[in-house]
Amino acid sequence: MLALAVAFGWLGPDVGRGANFCEAARDWVVRQPANSFSNVGFVVAGLLIAWHAGVRENVGGVLSAHRGLPTFIACLVVLLGPGSAAMHATQSALGGHLDMASMYLVASFAAGYAGMRWLRGGTRLFAALFAGGIVFCEIVGLSRADIPVVNYSGNVAFALLLTIAVVLEVLIMRRGATRATRWYAFASLGSILIAFAIWNAAKTWLCDPGSLIQGHAIWHLLGAVSAYFLYRYYASEEVIG
């Protein structure tokens, strides 16, 4: 569907959305090839999550107690790929909205799932927190102010939800009611922090517009790694006692 939308121009005209991520727009169907095709990483990560979750013994008691959530995680991670590629392939306004929406979904999941577990709630609480996170991001994202470092107000909301998720995950660890393979969580956090550093560097001194090796593409790939390790942390979590 994304390929058809790009080929037939269904996402609208090129308005330069995403042009500030260094890669020069090519004069062919896919405007930013490196930044577009690197999003395959999210699709691969999501499919690996689905494959792992398909083996019941792989999913710990905390996550498996909430039926459907492993599949939901896999779908959200997969959707990050075409969502982001929609913007980089077309530089259209609608493509930009799809990119931000896919980010909002994943950040809202991370914050909502952490909040549900911290408050010892169920899927209804998760659904409320998840929906609230998306609404929060969409409202904040309405601002057109140019934000230092992160560029868009929507990126601020995305980062805030991820920060909330990290804080809650630390509190859950310290509470000691569950055990999990913590190095997955550290690997996930480390990957996204390195990705963020490269994301910023690629806009300035690391920028080479004509190269097919793009720092922003590396941000996509490391983001996919982070999402996969985050799922593996969730899947390893067991209740103590």
C-alpha positions as a LaTeX table, in Angstrom:
\begin{tabular}{lrrr}
\hline
Residue & $x$ (\AA) & $y$ (\AA) & $z$ (\AA) \\
\hline
Met1 & 0.00 & 0.00 & 0.00 \\
Leu2 & 2.83 & 2.39 & 0.81 \\
Ala3 & 4.59 & 1.56 & $-2.47$ \\
Leu4 & 1.39 & 2.31 & $-4.39$ \\
Ala5 & 0.83 & 5.54 & $-2.46$ \\
Val6 & 4.37 & 6.70 & $-3.24$ \\
Ala7 & 4.24 & 5.64 & $-6.89$ \\
Phe8 & 0.91 & 7.33 & $-7.59$ \\
Gly9 & 1.42 & 10.38 & $-5.40$ \\
Trp10 & $-1.51$ & 9.63 & $-3.09$ \\
Leu11 & 0.28 & 11.20 & $-0.10$ \\
Gly12 & 0.36 & 14.60 & $-1.75$ \\
Pro13 & 3.04 & 16.90 & $-3.16$ \\
Asp14 & 6.58 & 17.31 & $-1.92$ \\
Val15 & 6.52 & 20.17 & 0.60 \\
Gly16 & 10.00 & 19.50 & 1.98 \\
Arg17 & 8.81 & 17.64 & 5.07 \\
Gly18 & 11.82 & 15.85 & 6.53 \\
Ala19 & 14.27 & 17.77 & 4.34 \\
Asn20 & 16.10 & 18.89 & 7.49 \\
Phe21 & 17.40 & 15.34 & 8.04 \\
Cys22 & 20.39 & 15.95 & 5.76 \\
Glu23 & 19.76 & 13.57 & 2.84 \\
Ala24 & 19.29 & 15.48 & $-0.41$ \\
Ala25 & 16.04 & 14.81 & $-2.25$ \\
Arg26 & 16.57 & 12.74 & $-5.41$ \\
Asp27 & 14.73 & 13.45 & $-8.61$ \\
Trp28 & 12.95 & 10.10 & $-8.70$ \\
Val29 & 10.04 & 8.35 & $-7.05$ \\
Val30 & 11.69 & 7.86 & $-3.64$ \\
Arg31 & 12.98 & 11.26 & $-2.57$ \\
Gln32 & 15.31 & 10.12 & 0.24 \\
Pro33 & 16.34 & 6.51 & $-0.50$ \\
Ala34 & 18.66 & 5.91 & 2.49 \\
Asn35 & 16.27 & 7.42 & 5.02 \\
Ser36 & 13.35 & 5.58 & 3.40 \\
Phe37 & 14.68 & 2.05 & 2.94 \\
Ser38 & 16.41 & 1.98 & 6.33 \\
Asn39 & 12.92 & 1.75 & 7.79 \\
Val40 & 12.88 & $-1.89$ & 6.74 \\
Gly41 & 14.66 & $-2.36$ & 10.07 \\
Phe42 & 11.42 & $-1.67$ & 11.93 \\
Val43 & 9.54 & $-4.18$ & 9.80 \\
Val44 & 12.18 & $-6.84$ & 10.46 \\
Ala45 & 12.18 & $-6.05$ & 14.20 \\
Gly46 & 8.40 & $-6.29$ & 14.35 \\
Leu47 & 8.36 & $-9.61$ & 12.53 \\
Leu48 & 11.06 & $-10.96$ & 14.85 \\
Ile49 & 8.91 & $-9.89$ & 17.80 \\
Ala50 & 5.94 & $-11.71$ & 16.28 \\
Trp51 & 8.02 & $-14.83$ & 15.66 \\
His52 & 9.37 & $-14.83$ & 19.22 \\
Ala53 & 5.94 & $-14.18$ & 20.73 \\
Gly54 & 4.49 & $-17.02$ & 18.66 \\
Val55 & 6.27 & $-19.50$ & 20.94 \\
Arg56 & 4.26 & $-19.41$ & 24.15 \\
Glu57 & 7.18 & $-20.47$ & 26.32 \\
Asn58 & 9.14 & $-17.38$ & 25.22 \\
Val59 & 6.74 & $-14.89$ & 26.81 \\
Gly60 & 6.93 & $-14.36$ & 30.58 \\
Gly61 & 3.95 & $-14.39$ & 32.89 \\
Val62 & 3.48 & $-10.63$ & 33.15 \\
Leu63 & 3.15 & $-10.00$ & 29.41 \\
Ser64 & 1.37 & $-13.27$ & 28.64 \\
Ala65 & $-1.30$ & $-12.42$ & 31.23 \\
His66 & $-2.53$ & $-9.69$ & 28.91 \\
Arg67 & $-3.70$ & $-11.53$ & 25.84 \\
Gly68 & $-3.01$ & $-9.87$ & 22.54 \\
Leu69 & $-0.39$ & $-7.40$ & 23.78 \\
Pro70 & 2.61 & $-9.24$ & 22.24 \\
Thr71 & 0.88 & $-9.15$ & 18.85 \\
Phe72 & $-0.01$ & $-5.51$ & 19.43 \\
Ile73 & 3.64 & $-4.66$ & 20.11 \\
Ala74 & 4.72 & $-6.46$ & 16.93 \\
Cys75 & 2.19 & $-4.55$ & 14.84 \\
Leu76 & 3.18 & $-1.18$ & 16.28 \\
Val77 & 6.87 & $-1.80$ & 15.58 \\
Val78 & 6.14 & $-2.95$ & 12.03 \\
Leu79 & 4.04 & 0.18 & 11.43 \\
Leu80 & 6.97 & 2.40 & 12.39 \\
Gly81 & 8.58 & 1.34 & 9.10 \\
Pro82 & 6.00 & 2.48 & 6.54 \\
Gly83 & 5.01 & 5.40 & 8.77 \\
Ser84 & 8.49 & 6.89 & 8.71 \\
Ala85 & 9.16 & 5.87 & 5.11 \\
Ala86 & 6.00 & 7.69 & 4.02 \\
Met87 & 7.63 & 10.98 & 4.97 \\
His88 & 11.14 & 10.33 & 3.70 \\
Ala89 & 9.97 & 8.82 & 0.42 \\
Thr90 & 7.63 & 11.68 & $-0.46$ \\
Gln91 & 8.52 & 14.64 & 1.78 \\
Ser92 & 4.77 & 15.29 & 1.83 \\
Ala93 & 2.72 & 16.81 & 4.62 \\
Leu94 & 0.60 & 13.67 & 5.00 \\
Gly95 & 3.74 & 11.55 & 5.04 \\
Gly96 & 5.01 & 13.70 & 7.90 \\
His97 & 1.78 & 13.15 & 9.82 \\
Leu98 & 2.06 & 9.38 & 9.35 \\
Asp99 & 5.64 & 9.47 & 10.56 \\
Met100 & 4.72 & 11.31 & 13.75 \\
Ala101 & 1.62 & 9.17 & 14.33 \\
Ser102 & 3.66 & 5.96 & 14.24 \\
Met103 & 6.07 & 7.45 & 16.79 \\
Tyr104 & 3.18 & 8.49 & 19.02 \\
Leu105 & 1.80 & 4.95 & 18.97 \\
Val106 & 5.03 & 3.36 & 20.14 \\
Ala107 & 5.80 & 5.97 & 22.80 \\
Ser108 & 2.23 & 5.77 & 24.11 \\
Phe109 & 2.53 & 2.00 & 24.32 \\
Ala110 & 5.79 & 2.19 & 26.29 \\
Ala111 & 4.40 & 4.74 & 28.74 \\
Gly112 & 1.00 & 3.05 & 28.97 \\
Tyr113 & 2.36 & $-0.44$ & 29.55 \\
Ala114 & 4.77 & 0.84 & 32.21 \\
Gly115 & 1.96 & 2.80 & 33.88 \\
Met116 & $-0.35$ & $-0.21$ & 33.88 \\
Arg117 & 2.26 & $-2.40$ & 35.56 \\
Trp118 & 3.30 & 0.25 & 38.07 \\
Leu119 & $-0.33$ & 0.79 & 39.10 \\
Arg120 & $-0.98$ & $-2.97$ & 38.99 \\
Gly121 & $-3.90$ & $-2.48$ & 36.62 \\
Gly122 & $-5.27$ & $-4.43$ & 33.70 \\
Thr123 & $-5.80$ & $-3.98$ & 29.99 \\
Arg124 & $-8.54$ & $-1.38$ & 30.50 \\
Leu125 & $-6.11$ & 0.85 & 32.37 \\
Phe126 & $-3.52$ & 0.24 & 29.66 \\
Ala127 & $-6.04$ & 1.18 & 26.95 \\
Ala128 & $-6.90$ & 4.41 & 28.77 \\
Leu129 & $-3.24$ & 5.34 & 29.27 \\
Phe130 & $-2.39$ & 4.39 & 25.68 \\
Ala131 & $-5.23$ & 6.48 & 24.25 \\
Gly132 & $-4.38$ & 9.35 & 26.58 \\
Gly133 & $-0.79$ & 9.29 & 25.43 \\
Ile134 & $-1.81$ & 9.53 & 21.78 \\
Val135 & $-4.21$ & 12.41 & 22.47 \\
Phe136 & $-1.49$ & 14.18 & 24.46 \\
Cys137 & 1.00 & 13.83 & 21.60 \\
Glu138 & $-1.48$ & 14.99 & 18.98 \\
Ile139 & $-2.39$ & 18.09 & 21.03 \\
Val140 & 1.24 & 19.00 & 21.71 \\
Gly141 & 2.08 & 18.31 & 18.09 \\
Leu142 & $-0.37$ & 21.01 & 16.94 \\
Ser143 & 2.19 & 23.64 & 17.88 \\
Arg144 & 4.28 & 24.81 & 14.94 \\
Ala145 & 7.04 & 26.28 & 17.10 \\
Asp146 & 10.61 & 25.46 & 16.09 \\
Ile147 & 12.07 & 23.60 & 19.07 \\
Pro148 & 15.86 & 23.58 & 19.63 \\
Val149 & 17.56 & 20.18 & 19.22 \\
Val150 & 14.39 & 18.14 & 18.55 \\
Asn151 & 12.85 & 20.48 & 15.91 \\
Tyr152 & 9.14 & 19.68 & 16.35 \\
Ser153 & 6.80 & 19.95 & 19.31 \\
Gly154 & 5.59 & 16.44 & 18.52 \\
Asn155 & 9.12 & 15.17 & 19.12 \\
Val156 & 9.01 & 16.78 & 22.57 \\
Ala157 & 5.84 & 14.81 & 23.40 \\
Phe158 & 7.42 & 11.62 & 22.03 \\
Ala159 & 10.55 & 12.13 & 24.16 \\
Leu160 & 8.51 & 12.98 & 27.24 \\
Leu161 & 6.47 & 9.78 & 27.03 \\
Leu162 & 9.63 & 7.72 & 26.59 \\
Thr163 & 11.17 & 9.45 & 29.60 \\
Ile164 & 8.07 & 8.67 & 31.66 \\
Ala165 & 8.33 & 5.04 & 30.52 \\
Val166 & 12.00 & 4.85 & 31.58 \\
Val167 & 11.28 & 6.36 & 35.00 \\
Leu168 & 8.39 & 3.97 & 35.62 \\
Glu169 & 10.43 & 0.97 & 34.49 \\
Val170 & 13.15 & 1.91 & 36.97 \\
Leu171 & 10.54 & 2.21 & 39.73 \\
Ile172 & 9.12 & $-1.20$ & 38.79 \\
Met173 & 12.61 & $-2.70$ & 38.99 \\
Arg174 & 13.25 & $-1.11$ & 42.38 \\
Arg175 & 9.92 & $-2.33$ & 43.75 \\
Gly176 & 11.16 & $-5.89$ & 43.34 \\
Ala177 & 7.80 & $-7.55$ & 42.74 \\
Thr178 & 8.94 & $-8.95$ & 39.40 \\
Arg179 & 12.16 & $-10.20$ & 37.85 \\
Ala180 & 13.29 & $-9.78$ & 34.27 \\
Thr181 & 16.41 & $-9.91$ & 32.14 \\
Arg182 & 17.48 & $-6.36$ & 32.79 \\
Trp183 & 20.24 & $-6.20$ & 30.22 \\
Tyr184 & 17.51 & $-6.15$ & 27.55 \\
Ala185 & 16.20 & $-2.92$ & 29.08 \\
Phe186 & 19.70 & $-1.44$ & 29.26 \\
Ala187 & 20.39 & $-2.46$ & 25.66 \\
Ser188 & 17.13 & $-0.85$ & 24.55 \\
Leu189 & 17.87 & 2.40 & 26.37 \\
Gly190 & 21.49 & 2.46 & 25.21 \\
Ser191 & 20.50 & 1.89 & 21.59 \\
Ile192 & 17.99 & 4.75 & 21.54 \\
Leu193 & 20.39 & 7.14 & 23.30 \\
Ile194 & 23.16 & 6.40 & 20.79 \\
Ala195 & 20.62 & 6.75 & 18.00 \\
Phe196 & 19.56 & 10.15 & 19.34 \\
Ala197 & 23.18 & 11.34 & 19.43 \\
Ile198 & 23.66 & 10.25 & 15.82 \\
Trp199 & 20.29 & 11.81 & 14.89 \\
Asn200 & 21.55 & 15.18 & 16.08 \\
Ala201 & 25.06 & 14.86 & 14.65 \\
Ala202 & 23.63 & 13.91 & 11.25 \\
Lys203 & 21.91 & 17.28 & 11.01 \\
Thr204 & 25.16 & 19.24 & 11.36 \\
Trp205 & 28.80 & 18.09 & 11.25 \\
Leu206 & 28.01 & 14.48 & 10.26 \\
Cys207 & 25.80 & 15.58 & 7.36 \\
Asp208 & 26.68 & 14.52 & 3.79 \\
Pro209 & 23.55 & 15.15 & 1.69 \\
Gly210 & 24.66 & 13.12 & $-1.32$ \\
Ser211 & 25.77 & 10.00 & 0.54 \\
Leu212 & 23.72 & 6.83 & 0.82 \\
Ile213 & 25.17 & 6.35 & 4.30 \\
Gln214 & 22.99 & 8.68 & 6.34 \\
Gly215 & 23.09 & 9.28 & 10.08 \\
His216 & 19.31 & 9.49 & 10.13 \\
Ala217 & 19.13 & 6.06 & 8.50 \\
Ile218 & 21.33 & 4.75 & 11.32 \\
Trp219 & 18.85 & 6.33 & 13.76 \\
His220 & 16.12 & 4.22 & 12.16 \\
Leu221 & 18.16 & 1.01 & 12.40 \\
Leu222 & 19.17 & 1.60 & 16.02 \\
Gly223 & 15.58 & 2.55 & 16.83 \\
Ala224 & 14.50 & $-0.84$ & 15.49 \\
Val225 & 17.13 & $-2.54$ & 17.66 \\
Ser226 & 15.88 & $-0.58$ & 20.69 \\
Ala227 & 12.26 & $-1.58$ & 20.05 \\
Tyr228 & 13.19 & $-5.25$ & 19.73 \\
Phe229 & 15.20 & $-5.29$ & 22.97 \\
Leu230 & 12.39 & $-3.47$ & 24.77 \\
Tyr231 & 9.98 & $-6.22$ & 23.76 \\
Arg232 & 12.46 & $-8.87$ & 24.90 \\
Tyr233 & 12.61 & $-7.15$ & 28.28 \\
Tyr234 & 8.82 & $-7.21$ & 28.51 \\
Ala235 & 8.75 & $-10.86$ & 27.45 \\
Ser236 & 11.27 & $-11.87$ & 30.14 \\
Glu237 & 9.32 & $-10.38$ & 33.04 \\
Glu238 & 7.96 & $-12.80$ & 35.64 \\
Val239 & 6.13 & $-12.22$ & 38.93 \\
Ile240 & 8.21 & $-13.19$ & 41.97 \\
Gly241 & 6.53 & $-15.62$ & 44.34 \\
\hline
\end{tabular}
